[in-house]
């Protein structure tokens, strides 16, 4: 990602309210919480559209890489629009780009990427992305 993405570049959005406990001693949402917003947006899509059952699925996605670039503070109380899109969809892995936006803003407060590799729960070896999950990912691919 070389340029800051704009809201219009993302395929779907999840509204995430900030919580008082998300804020640090400096009075803004702490940097580690941004990663939880990334995970909430991605996992929410996989549950709603891909039928993800994280507790019982024999094939699971594990995070192997994540990155976040911060541009503006987020605070409490506000609603964050977490936009996601798939930029690479492989046989066993997927890369998402995520943008965190204040409501009504076209420039992100933060953005980054998140990579899942799908593995067999028991063997822990890479395995093809399940068909229903792949369909949900393809629906938000560039």
C-alpha positions as CSV (number, residue, x, y, z in Angstrom):
1,X,0.0,0.0,0.0
2,X,1.7,3.2,-1.1
3,X,-1.1,5.7,-0.9
4,X,-3.7,6.1,1.8
5,X,-6.8,4.3,0.6
6,X,-10.2,6.1,0.3
7,X,-13.5,4.9,1.7
8,X,-14.8,4.2,-1.8
9,X,-12.1,1.5,-2.4
10,X,-13.5,-0.9,0.2
11,X,-16.2,-3.5,-0.6
12,X,-18.0,-3.8,2.7
13,X,-18.1,-2.1,6.1
14,X,-18.7,-3.0,9.7
15,X,-19.7,-0.3,12.2
16,X,-17.7,-0.8,15.4
17,X,-18.4,1.4,18.4
18,X,-15.4,2.5,20.4
19,X,-15.5,1.6,24.1
20,X,-14.3,3.5,27.1
21,X,-11.9,0.7,27.8
22,X,-10.3,1.0,24.3
23,X,-8.7,4.3,25.4
24,X,-5.3,4.6,27.0
25,X,-3.8,7.1,29.4
26,X,-3.4,9.6,26.6
27,X,-7.2,9.7,26.0
28,X,-7.4,8.1,22.6
29,X,-8.0,4.5,21.3
30,X,-4.8,2.6,22.0
31,X,-2.8,1.3,19.0
32,X,-3.3,-2.4,19.8
33,X,-7.1,-2.0,19.7
34,X,-6.9,-1.1,16.0
35,X,-5.9,-4.7,15.4
36,X,-8.9,-5.9,17.2
37,X,-11.1,-3.8,14.9
38,X,-9.3,-5.4,11.9
39,X,-10.1,-8.8,13.3
40,X,-13.7,-7.9,14.2
41,X,-14.4,-6.7,10.6
42,X,-12.8,-9.8,8.9
43,X,-14.2,-12.4,11.2
44,X,-17.6,-10.8,11.1
45,X,-17.7,-11.1,7.3
46,X,-16.5,-14.7,7.5
47,X,-19.2,-15.7,10.0
48,X,-22.0,-13.9,8.2
49,X,-21.1,-14.7,4.6
50,X,-18.7,-17.7,4.8
51,X,-20.4,-19.7,7.5
52,X,-17.4,-19.7,9.7
53,X,-17.7,-21.8,12.9
54,X,-14.4,-21.0,14.6
55,X,-15.1,-23.4,17.5
56,X,-15.8,-26.5,15.3
57,X,-14.5,-26.0,11.8
58,X,-12.0,-28.6,10.7
59,X,-10.2,-26.0,8.6
60,X,-9.3,-22.7,10.2
61,X,-7.7,-19.4,9.2
62,X,-4.7,-18.3,11.2
63,X,-3.2,-14.9,11.0
64,X,0.4,-14.9,9.8
65,X,0.9,-11.2,9.1
66,X,-0.7,-7.9,10.0
67,X,0.3,-4.3,9.6
68,X,-1.3,-1.0,10.5
69,X,-0.5,2.6,9.5
70,X,-2.0,5.2,11.8
71,X,-3.1,8.6,10.4
72,X,-5.6,10.1,12.9
73,X,-6.6,9.4,16.5
74,X,-9.8,7.6,17.2
75,X,-11.6,8.4,20.5
76,X,-14.5,7.5,22.7
77,X,-17.3,7.7,22.0
78,X,-17.5,7.3,18.2
79,X,-18.4,4.8,15.6
80,X,-15.6,3.4,13.4
81,X,-16.5,2.2,9.9
82,X,-14.1,-0.7,9.3
83,X,-13.9,-1.3,5.5
84,X,-12.5,-4.5,4.1
85,X,-11.5,-5.9,0.7
86,X,-9.6,-8.9,-0.5
87,X,-6.4,-8.0,-2.5
88,X,-5.0,-11.5,-2.9
89,X,-6.9,-14.8,-2.9
90,X,-4.7,-17.8,-3.2
91,X,-5.3,-21.5,-2.8
92,X,-4.5,-21.6,1.0
93,X,-4.2,-17.9,1.9
94,X,-5.9,-14.6,1.6
95,X,-4.8,-11.0,2.1
96,X,-7.2,-8.3,3.2
97,X,-6.8,-4.6,3.2
98,X,-8.7,-2.9,6.0
99,X,-9.4,0.8,6.5
100,X,-10.7,2.3,9.7
101,X,-12.8,5.4,9.1
102,X,-14.6,7.9,11.2
103,X,-18.2,8.1,10.1
104,X,-18.6,10.5,7.3
105,X,-14.9,10.7,6.6
106,X,-13.3,9.5,3.3
107,X,-9.8,9.4,4.5
108,X,-8.8,6.6,7.0
109,X,-7.9,7.1,10.6
110,X,-5.8,3.9,10.1
111,X,-5.3,1.3,7.4
112,X,-3.4,-1.9,6.9
113,X,-3.5,-5.5,5.9
114,X,-4.2,-8.9,7.4
115,X,-3.2,-12.3,6.0
116,X,-4.9,-15.6,6.8
117,X,-3.4,-19.0,6.0
118,X,-5.9,-21.8,6.1
119,X,-4.8,-24.9,8.0
120,X,-6.2,-28.2,9.0
121,X,-7.1,-27.9,12.7
122,X,-5.6,-31.2,13.7
123,X,-2.5,-31.5,11.5
124,X,-1.8,-27.7,11.5
125,X,-0.7,-28.0,7.8
126,X,-1.9,-25.6,5.1
127,X,-5.0,-26.7,3.3
128,X,-7.3,-25.2,0.6
129,X,-9.7,-22.5,1.6
130,X,-13.2,-24.1,2.1
131,X,-15.6,-23.4,-0.8
132,X,-18.1,-21.4,1.2
133,X,-15.4,-19.2,2.7
134,X,-13.7,-18.8,-0.7
135,X,-17.1,-17.6,-2.2
136,X,-17.4,-15.0,0.6
137,X,-13.9,-13.8,0.0
138,X,-14.3,-13.7,-3.8
139,X,-17.4,-11.5,-3.3
140,X,-15.2,-8.8,-1.8
141,X,-12.1,-9.2,-4.0
142,X,-10.7,-6.5,-6.2
